[in-house]
């Protein structure tokens, strides 16, 4: 997890370059090859099934994004925080969440979703029982199984949390810290305030 702060200035041009480069690399690698059997993707699916979900529900936000990109849909550059989430997901092949830190009631805790945990999406309400969720004291939830978190992020959002849901056994393959550091250095859109790792059921305060 990393807390980043948006830098002043117009970042759309450099973000557009980063988007085009990441999409080109990803599509070049997986246009004729499936990503489903990649070790990180397999481990993530196993993580999602640990809460008792059926196999057909264990689709991470990375897979949702990958399907969109391979179908020719673009990543928009208007929201820097969402751009970072999407590009980090494509690079690491792991699901990420982006969170407006001003809307969080700390502490955060990562746990398995309960009956009352839901998330609103364009298609309707997403039931999160059995899904891994990150929740705050006020009951807001984020999950590695949807891209809906972007709806709560404004283009002008200055302080964001980026959360990578990396399976422990694949942490080196995911290389979340390395990808994030390169993104920050390359785009100069954000600078680091804080970063830390956390485990299931651990309370997180920043």
Beta strands, then each sheet from edge to edge (+ up, - down):
strand 1: 2-6
strand 2: 96-100
strand 3: 108-112
strand 4: 118-121
strand 5: 124-127
strand 6: 132-135
strand 7: 141-143
strand 8: 159-164
strand 9: 190-195
strand 10: 203-204
sheet 1: 2+ 8- 1+ 9-
sheet 2: 7+ 6- 3+ 10-
sheet 3: 4+ 5-
end
